[in-house]
C-alpha cells in the first residue's frame, strides 16, 4: 500500500510524528508460491525522535469486500522496549515460510490478500499501522460474466 | 538474503478497494459531525456524566451511531475506565447484559448497540439494573425512549465527502476512479444512509477498476 494510519490518544502531547514504513521484499514482483520462504526488511522513517513502546511485525491474510472481514495471522512478533527495541528501529528484518493456503485471490465478491504489517506503538499511546501487500499462489483474477461472453 | 524494494514507500500504490468494510465498518471510521469535522469524544464523555451517566446516541440506520459508540468506548478505555460492549441482536440478549452489569464494578461504562432490540420491558429492566449497579450506560437507538440524547447523528453530503477523504485511498481516488460528483450522487441515492452510500461507492470503484 502502504496503508499507513494512525490511531490512539495523543491529546495534549503536542506530538505529530507521522512515520513512514518501507518494506523491502526479497522477490521484486512480490509474488510467492505456497510454502515458499519470504524474506522482508523494513525501515521506519519520520519518528521525529518520539519514544516508542513497542513494534509489532506480522504476516497475515485478510478478506476484502462488502461483508465482514475475515483475517488470519500467520506469523507475529512483538518487540518491546525492554527487549532491545533500538535494534529493530528504525529497521528490522525477518524470514518466514509461507503456508499452503489461503492463496491470494481477486474475486468479484470477495478478495483474499496477504500483507506484511508493521505496527508502531508510541509511548503516548498512539499507534501507527502500515500494511504492504504481496501475492501468494498466482491465481488469476475472477472475471465478471459479461467479460467471459465478450 | 537479497532484499530488493519493489517500490519505495513514497510511490507505493494503495492496493484494494478503499470502500470495503475493512476500512469502512463501524468503528473503523473516525466519528465526524454533520459538517465533516471530528467530534470531541472526551467532551461527550464529560457530557454523559452531566446527563446522569445514562444516555442514548440517536439516529437513523447508517447514520454513524455504532461508529460513535465504538470510538466513545475506546476513548473511555484510554482514560482508564472499565468498558463493556454489547451488541443486542434479540430480546434474549438481556441475559448477557444483566450478567455484565452484575459483574461490573460501579462506574463502569456499559456500551449497548441496538438498544431497541431488547424491547420495552427488557430495556426497562436493563436500565433499572444499570441504575442500581451505578454503571454508566450509553446505547444506540433510533429514538431515545427513557434515555436523554447524548448525540443525534445526522448525515450530509459534506459528511460523506469527509469520510471518503479519510479513507486509505492513495492515488485511487485522486486518479479519477471516484470523484466528488460520484460521492454526492451516492449520498443522494442512499437517502443519507452513509453505510449504503459507501457500498454503492464500493461497487462503482470495482466496476471502474475492472473497466480500466
Interface residues (C-beta under 8 A of the other chain):
Chain A: X1 X2 X3 X4 X5 X8 X9 X11 X20 X21 X22 X23 X24 X25 X26 X27 X28 X29 X30 X39 X40 X41 X62 X63 X64 X65 X66 X67 X68 X69 X93 X95 X108 X111 X113 X125 X130 X132 X133 X144 X147
Chain B: X1 X2 X3 X4 X5 X6 X8 X9 X10 X12 X13 X14 X15 X16 X17 X20 X21 X22 X25 X42 X75 X78 X168 X170 X199 X202 X206 X210
